[in-house]
Amino acid sequence: MILFRGTGAAACRYLESDRSRADDYYLEGGTALAAFTVTDGGGEVLATSELDAEAYAGWVDWIDPLTTKSMGKPRLPGEEGTTKHGSPRFAEMVVNTPKSLSIAAALHPEVSDALDAAQGDAVAEIRRFIALHSVTRVGPRGHQEVVPVERLQTVAVVHKTSRAGDPHRHVHFQIGTRVWAAGKWRGLDTAALFKQQGAIRALGTAVLAAHPGLAQVLDRHGLTLDPVTGEVAELESFNALMSKRGAQVEKNLAAIEASWDEAHPGQEPGPVVHARMTAAAWAKGRPQKRPTTLAHEDGWRDELAEAGYDPELFLQRRLPAHAPIDVDDLKIQTIASRSLDRCAAAASTWTRHTVAEKVTRIVTEHGVRATPA
């Protein structure tokens, strides 16, 4: 989990830079940039909205998308009374998908739809958990009281490719640092949020690994979802092929962006400039094959076929399926004992969130198939 402290315009640029132009293949005209949700302290959804780039940038700058009213004034870097970094605008975690599962989604539209649904369920459960456990502080400095959050705002942005143009399904889940409690907008207690991130990450992994609908669709295509690793066993050997230059391109782009920022202090590059920077990052050290040949599923399928992928062969040579386990098949005392053993092995003290993380991971390792509920 990271804290983002830039402006709304910088946040838009950040999201754009995290995917390749191949993502445009999936997007229809007018598709919203971000899914905005307001959740109450009990984890129930109060409102949802689709944000375009302008509304999203406003939300990052603390403008409530529902009322268009200010939720406070973020402090800028170096401003009196704040740190040199300025006010955090949102906390972000990325809900990632194992590479082989991204490949399966690129190969089969039915798997793609099932994975979209599973990722949506994972985001919903994470959002509910955070709403239930988030807090803020009320009162003058030195006499503050910790109180639960009454309204929490989050944004989810789905990307289907990496910067390098490879299959990479992931969701940018952003938690707004302005929360409603005790009659006014206040600052989210990010220190408390960071203590929960292990449990949050385990929860996201668990929902994907246990998702019955996703497992059933994969099974129809002769593919097996490993409940422990989350990988698709038959496609895991192609992971390296579909991760061709991600690290190299990201390093190149970061250096180019840093050089541009240094030459243009206080400015934000427009879409044309950023497109040129992305092209330059690709060109530096690029293999002969042009990235545009990998812009969508057809290109990926061709490349996988060249590497030996044959869907008919997988249907004939099926791996033994994992026997599905229901939550009720687990023994509570066994799960509790193992989770506390892991807590004690890691530290002499722990929080309820640490226990929740261990329990969730152990349940996932057992290969449970169940809905989030």
Buried (B, 14 or more C-beta within 10 A) or exposed (E): BEBBBBBBBBBBBBBBBBBBBBBEBBEEEEEBBBBBBBBBBEBEEEEEBBBEBEBBBBBBBBBBBEEEEBBBEBBEEEEEEEEEEBBBBBBBBBBBBBBBBBBBBBBBEBBBBBBBBBBBBBBBBBBBBBBBBBBBBBEEEEEEEEBBBBBBBBBBBBBBBBBBBBBBBBBBBBBBBBBBBEEEBBBBBBEBBEBBBBBBBBBBBBBBBBBBBBBEBBEEBBBBBBBEEBBBBBBBEBBEBBBBBBEBBBBBBEBBBEEBEEEEEEEBBEEEEBEEBBBEBBEBEBEEEEBEEBBBBEBBBEBBEEEEBEBEEBEEEEEEEBEBBEEEEBEEEEBBEBBBEBBEEEEEEBBEBBBBBBBBBBBBBBBBBBEBE
